[in-house]
Amino acid sequence: MAPDVSVAAALLLAEAQGAINADITLVGADGQQNANVVANAKELVFNDIRVGSADISAQLSDLLGVPVINGSAKAQSVSAAGVDVDQAQCNSDPDRHYNRI
């Protein structure tokens, strides 16, 4: 959890502000490294990139082999490189063989 990302950004010699909260659980199963991720960001600004809000929920399998992602990501009020996006959503479901943006 980073209620203020400006300190972490300074380590990268960058300017940033906003908040990021994440719960990442690493799990070993069947000889593979897997992860469950639930994260959100609020009023995030990194250099000239702005994100009003973002939510991510994903299960990642076989991280050290051939990674597979099953999850979704949503973002609102995004601005980068002069392009403004009101909202965006991305979904991935390997069982149904699709990735959708």
C-alpha positions in Angstrom: 0.0 0.0 0.0 1.3 3.4 -0.9 -1.0 6.2 0.1 1.5 8.7 -1.4 3.7 7.4 -4.2 5.9 10.5 -4.3 8.5 8.9 -2.0 8.8 5.7 -4.0 8.9 7.7 -7.3 11.9 9.7 -5.9 13.9 6.4 -5.9 13.3 6.2 -9.6 14.3 9.9 -10.0 10.8 10.7 -11.1 8.0 12.9 -9.9 4.7 11.2 -9.0 1.7 11.7 -6.7 -1.5 9.7 -5.9 -2.2 6.5 -4.1 -1.7 2.8 -5.0 -3.1 -0.1 -3.0 -2.3 -3.7 -3.9 -2.7 -7.1 -2.4 -0.3 -9.6 -4.2 -0.3 -13.2 -3.1 2.4 -15.6 -4.4 1.5 -19.3 -4.5 3.6 -22.3 -5.5 1.5 -25.1 -7.0 2.3 -28.1 -9.3 5.9 -26.8 -9.7 4.8 -23.4 -10.9 4.9 -19.9 -9.4 1.4 -18.3 -9.5 0.1 -15.0 -8.1 -3.2 -13.4 -7.3 -3.4 -9.6 -7.7 -6.0 -7.1 -6.5 -5.0 -3.5 -6.9 -6.3 0.0 -7.3 -5.0 3.5 -7.9 -6.5 6.9 -7.2 -5.4 10.3 -8.7 -2.1 8.9 -9.9 0.2 11.2 -11.7 3.6 10.0 -13.1 5.5 12.6 -15.1 3.0 13.5 -17.8 0.7 10.5 -17.3 -2.5 10.9 -15.3 -4.9 8.2 -14.2 -8.0 9.3 -12.3 -8.7 5.7 -11.0 -7.8 2.2 -11.9 -8.8 -1.3 -10.7 -7.0 -4.6 -11.4 -8.0 -8.1 -10.5 -6.0 -11.0 -11.9 -4.8 -14.5 -11.4 -1.4 -15.2 -13.0 -0.2 -18.7 -13.6 3.3 -20.1 -14.4 5.1 -16.8 -13.9 8.6 -18.3 -14.5 7.5 -20.4 -17.5 4.8 -19.4 -20.0 2.8 -16.9 -18.0 -1.0 -17.0 -18.3 -3.3 -14.1 -17.1 -6.9 -14.4 -16.2 -8.3 -11.1 -15.1 -9.5 -7.6 -15.8 -8.3 -4.1 -15.6 -10.3 -0.9 -15.7 -9.1 2.7 -15.8 -10.9 6.1 -15.9 -9.9 9.6 -16.7 -6.5 8.7 -18.3 -4.3 11.3 -20.0 -1.0 10.5 -21.6 1.0 12.1 -24.5 -1.8 14.5 -25.2 -4.4 11.7 -25.5 -7.4 11.7 -23.1 -9.4 8.5 -22.5 -12.6 8.7 -20.4 -12.5 5.0 -19.6 -10.8 1.8 -20.7 -11.2 -1.9 -19.9 -9.2 -4.9 -20.6 -10.2 -8.6 -20.0 -8.2 -11.8 -20.4 -9.7 -15.3 -20.0 -7.4 -18.1 -21.2 -10.1 -20.7 -20.7 -12.3 -18.9 -23.3 -9.2 -18.1 -25.4 -9.7 -14.3 -25.6 -8.2 -11.0 -24.7 -10.4 -8.0 -25.0 -9.6 -4.3 -24.9 
